[in-house]
Amino acid sequence: MATEKIEAFEYKHLECPQSWVDAILKQYSLFYWDLVATQIVVSKESHLEGGGLFDSDTIYSVTTTERFATIDLKRKRSIPNIKRIKDAERKYFQLCSNLIGLGCSPVDNYTPPSEKSIGCLGAGLYIFFVFPGILYSRKVKADNEIKLLEYQRLKTELDSLVTTNKQLLNI
């Protein structure tokens, strides 16, 4: 009787916004992950809250709804160079996490984050207090520039990682 080799797999379970599913699957496929299942989860939570200081006799029903997708993936453990692939994967998703922290999204391939405006606070400061308004507007502009420089650094590093490891990845 011939001995059969049993294939070993590793599994991963993810949760993400519904709109990110296709982008996330594309990213994980670079690292040889295959889709096992995906599911849309709708979670509703309801509770009662009392009114405020002046309407304490009133009771309100509050319902919150949360929607997200779950993704189940698997990957063979016998892939050649799996250790190097896992190292590249760890670095890749750390950079992605940093880009998401800046306000970027995998849906649009991590385009630059939108600039923060001065908002109502800045407008109010300009109208009533010119000098604080100017200072606040300069701070917002400086924060936007710092955020854009960090974005450019991270995006360049992410693209370089993929390009450098092109032979290793599932491209």
Summary of the structure (lengths in Angstrom):
residues: 171
radius of gyration: 23.8
end to end distance: 38.7
largest distance: 88.9
contacts: 406
relative contact order: 0.15
helix: 47%
strand: 25%
